[in-house]
Amino acid sequence: TEVMVNGPKQVYIERRGKLEETNVTFQDDEHVIRIIQRIIAPLGRRIDESSPMVDARLPDGSRVNAVIPPLAIDGPTLNIRRFARIPYTTRDLITFGTMTPELVQFLEACVKARLNIIISGGTGTGKTTLLNVVSGFLPENERIVTIEDAAELQLRQRHVVRLEARPPNIEGKGQITIRQLVINALRMRPDRMIVGEARGGEALDMLQAMNTGHDGSMTTIHSSNPRDTLRRIETMVLMAGMDLPLRAIREQVASALDLIVHLQRMSDGVRRVTQVTEVQGMEGDTIVMQDIFVWKQTGIENGRVIGRLMPTGIRPSFVTKMELAGITLPPEIFGYTGR
């Protein structure tokens, strides 16, 4: 899923979630730079001393990142993030151990009831893959606008408009940011807005969109747990340059977001959903959250982590919103046995 070139004599790959060193080598730094240039030239991009860093998307959807000296001290580095040619399905993620059938049923209901969902996790935990799978639950009769840094989502619906940010040119001009695209997308009459990853001031525009009738939106955020996700959003809103008091930001966050789905890559390399948390609202100056599902580890067998995503027995408050949308979930999903 990932190719990592750390200079001419060290090439690593990630396979099945684990890093391994290969016996592939290049002749010298110039050889690596030539390869990088051959990869990025057809994309209309360049890399040299004046512009020693590049981030781009290959024709097959893979993401390429390259850094050369003087920024890369030990020689030019190249990263290629590969994606499955055939997009993963819910069945695949259940087989991998990422999700449970109950979680699939729950998330499908959440998407159809137009809840605002954030998928969070560390680097390489499968956030984009999960966003892709969850996006599969979006109805065919809605207008979906996707906004990404490098287009990775592979939506199957018919009515999809895909927008991609643009880096500055050689003169440092012509940059179009995610934030500009989010603002523009609101003028395109979207039923749903999907932002590949929120990492800056666009978080404020996204929150405002979620609070002004564009519900059912989704995005991913880098964070270490659901509570940290909210802190990251607060920081990103401040990055928008708006001098808002923290309480006002928290009120926006609490009223805009409904659900955080958190992923982790475990020691066996498997990416798993470890927490599904409802954002309930404000209590004083604090955003109140409630876990609906939590991963419980029971042991390790032959290097594989054993455990299961368990319901906490809490019925989320947005179940009422689901019922108004004509969606009813069996009580067993939340851990009720009927006794």
Buried (B, 14 or more C-beta within 10 A) or exposed (E): BBBBBBBBBBBBBBEEBEEEEEEEEBEEBEEBBEBBBEBBEEEEBEBEEEBBEBBBBBEEBBBBBBBBBEEBEEBBBBBBBBBEEEBBEBEBBBEBBBBBEBBBBBBBBBBBBBBBBBBBBBEBBBBBBBBBBBBBBBBEEBBBBBBBBBBBBBBEBEBBEBBBBEBEEEEEEEEBBBBBBBBEBBEEEBBBBBBBBBBBBBBBBBBBBBBEEBBBBBBBBBBBBBBBBBBBBBEBBBBBEEEBEEEEBBBBBBBBBBBBBBBBBBEBBBBBBBBBBBBBEBEEEEBEBEBBBBBEEEEEEEEEBEBBBBBBEEBBEBBEBBEEEEBEBEEEBBBEEEE
